[in-house]
Amino acid sequence: MALRRALPSLSPRMPGFAPLSTAPVPRERPTAGPRDHPRCGAPEAVRPPMPVVDFGNSQEAYRSRHSWELARNLLVLRLCASPTLLARHEQLLHIARKLMGQRLFDKLMKMTFYGQFVAGEDQESIRPLIQHNKAFGVGSILDYGVEEDLSPEEAERKEMESCTSAAERDGSGTSKREKQYQAHRAFGDRRDGVVSARTYFYANEAKCDSHMETFLRCIEASGGASNDGFSAIKLTALGRPQFLLQFSDVLTKWRRFFHQMAAEQGQAGRAAMDTKLEVAALQESVVKMGIASRAEIEDWFTPETLGVSGTVDLLDWSSLINSRTRLSRHLVVPNMQTGQLEPLLSRFTEEEELQMTRMLQRMDVLAKKAMEVGVRLMIDAEQTYFQPAISRLTLEMQRKFNVEKPLVFNTYQCYLKDAYENVTLDVELARREGWCFGAKLVRGAYMAQERARASEIGYEDPINPTYEATNIMYHRCLNYVLEELKHNSKAKVMVASHNEDTVRFTLHRMEELGLHPADHQVYFGQLLGMCDQISFPLGQAGFPVYKYVPYGPVMEVLPYLSRRALENSGIMKGAQRERQLLWQELWRRLHTGSLLQYPA
């Protein structure tokens, strides 16, 4: 019921952008972009050559930085590389604060870790840094870096309460969800093993409203600071995670059911987009299982919706989970072993349904504000047990808001085994329905936690087996999206990576495919305070590049700073290049008498 009432608010109201319905959407191709149909008789503009980027030129890489900033960068990286300091960094920070007092402690942090990784305390104080970076070709993705400083016990308690239903807690309903999509006390503190992503724990609806207001202020700050900014949001901040777990379970089982039906038709092992079910055989199976009557099934699969192919692919099948389906049916899935439909929960309370509705409404409010002030939204990826629902809800926002250009960007974690399938399916869906595809590609932030959880609870590890396999997956997904960009001038991608080889691969493929930086289809992204030797040469060469810019009061961003220190330790142990370039530039300035040079 909640989804039936709420999802339509995220669905477009115009031809060619059909919401999810009980029938698969017609297979339409998007309207051609300007590069697809050049004007007849108009001479093609002479395009400048692809800019050359030199990541080894320390003078150009750090032209935007004062010498004291380079020294601070070296100090912070050196501290991050010390296992002894990192192992005790929380205790050391506590002792320093106690001995120095709050005022001196804040000054110390701003001279070191805070100054390196955080832009400032509020919207006004971050403006100079944003404008300074912009002058050197680097934009900003604003992110309010504050999170609660909960004890592990408090985090675990909140997680268990917010990821189970009232029916499960009082014993009147038994969860039918798979183990992966159930809350487990041993992994209640979702911060454990995560070094590069903020974590929200559900407290109540008022707290979610407060998070929404924070995101709104962040969007407004981004719009006020530049005319081409981004803002990052996390869906777990906007509602009760119980809904995300349950919806993810439904989506996963529904997709698995499709592949099981494909196996029955002799199509096991095929790629997702190559798997097509014969409609007649599918109708018989669905009717036998009692999912729908024969009349309903025949109404779903008509020549109007499927053409004359007589087959159903995974996108057609996924469209059967829709905004007009009652919530009670949303949470019923077929069991292939018993041949019966099984409810995931026996009942929902009215308050739980309202919580789901409010979550979707908050998403809608944020997207409308972003559209109003000209800011693009990055929907961050999260744990795999939340991600199917997060991706699906992001897709609903893209349907509504990515009409003329990508306003909402989905995030794809390429350390996942199914990353390529997810990317190709969403690209194809955008083609059929005519909305603008927008994506951010990352390697992923939850690897250690995901591996430990899968091993402990007993389900298949969703992560690629090796770092090299993840690199291959990242480049495979990126190459597919770049090929799409060549033929679709409205699609866009952000390459969010600190890996210089990946950035070089992207530049090489852009040149081969004729994707010029002036087209603003390919963006690059790195974290503030990290890998300036990648970000600034790209920006100064004319490539769209952005820093992920957190801000917030010193004490309230300490959890974020702790993770930055830990993440840098992992990066810097095996990579000396940034430190070498920093030292090289400092020595150059010393020898040329330009230590006091002003960035220009």
Summary of the structure (lengths in Angstrom):
residues: 600
radius of gyration: 25.0
end to end distance: 58.6
largest distance: 83.9
contacts: 1922
relative contact order: 0.18
helix: 54%
strand: 10%
